[in-house]
Amino acid sequence: MSLLHSPRSDLRRRLHVALFVNAAIILGEFIGGWLINSVGLISDAGHNLVDQGSLFLAFYAHMLAQRPATDARTFGFHRAGVVTAFLNAFVLLLTAGGIALLGIHRLLEPVTVPGLWVIVIALLSFAANLGIAFLLHAGSEDDINIRGAFWHMLADAWVSLGVAASGVAIMFTGWTWTDPLVSLVIVGVIVKGAWPIFRESLDVLLESTPPGLSPSRIIDTLERIPGVKNVHDLHVWAVEPRMVMLTCHVLVDGDDALLTDALLRTIRTMVQATFGIKHMTIQLETRCCHP
């Protein structure tokens, strides 16, 4: 199979198309919402930024996954994706705050919104988002990044349908307050999507202990191994969510090389099997170097 028609090349092409179409959706909804005074459309454009960030990160991870580590970057380029996720989530949270203030202002001081144009623009966004979701579906089964982008786009299609419903309500009832009300609902959707990304990426950048792992439990587990007297100077962190690292010093009984080699293999097997950590540096000591 040639590279031109390989599954990897086809997925890259799909991501390019998805990024282009979603950028057009964001631009169209923002300009349309600005021209017709629809904060609902503007907020949906902001929500589409969540998906654009998700698509970009999926594309970025797809490209960088093939780059090897270098002398300057011995862990490769994994942390770059985390930095991008953090900045993307931070900007989205600021965007949600701005949309919320605008939505509250419009609730207090309603303006005339042409319901028909809201319906037309929102339905075009719905169709485009649904099309992108189906475009990504083929690559979502084996790639967790693409799967996340697929579900983001599918959810955004239903949000656009909600904006269209507010346009119907405006057109037939004259309830202009439904437009800013929908914008506040979308703010909630943005925060729900962006906050976990912001928190997880910040934890990785601060080299916090990955969720679900307890250093004290790891120490307790290792100290139950026969021959291990003490575990200290233990650190657990993630280069990126899928690459967890561990370093520690292990005080052991005796100084026999064969015994300590076998013990080291036992410790490594225990850590990998119990905690799922594959990257680790363990220093065995016959006397404590850290009094």
QUIKAFEN-V144687 format. One line per field, one symbol per residue. burial: I if it has 16 or more other ideal C-beta (glycine too) atoms within 10 Angstrom, else O. A space follows every 10 residues. Layout:
burial: ???
//
This chain:
burial: OOOOOOOOOO IOOIIOOIIO IIOOIIOIII OIIOOIIIII IIIIIIIIII IIIIIIIIII IIOOOOOOOO OOOOOIIIIO IIOIIIOIIO OIOOIIOOII OIIOOIIOOO OOIOIOIIIO IIOIIIOIII OIIOIIOOII OOIOIIIIII OIIIIIIOII IIIIIIIOII IOOOOIIIII IIIIIIIOII IOIIOOIIOI IOIIOOOOOI OOIOOOOIIO IIOOOOOIOO IOOIOIIIII IOIIIIOIII IIOOOOOOOI OOIOOOIOOI IOOOIOIOOI OIOIIOOOOO O
//
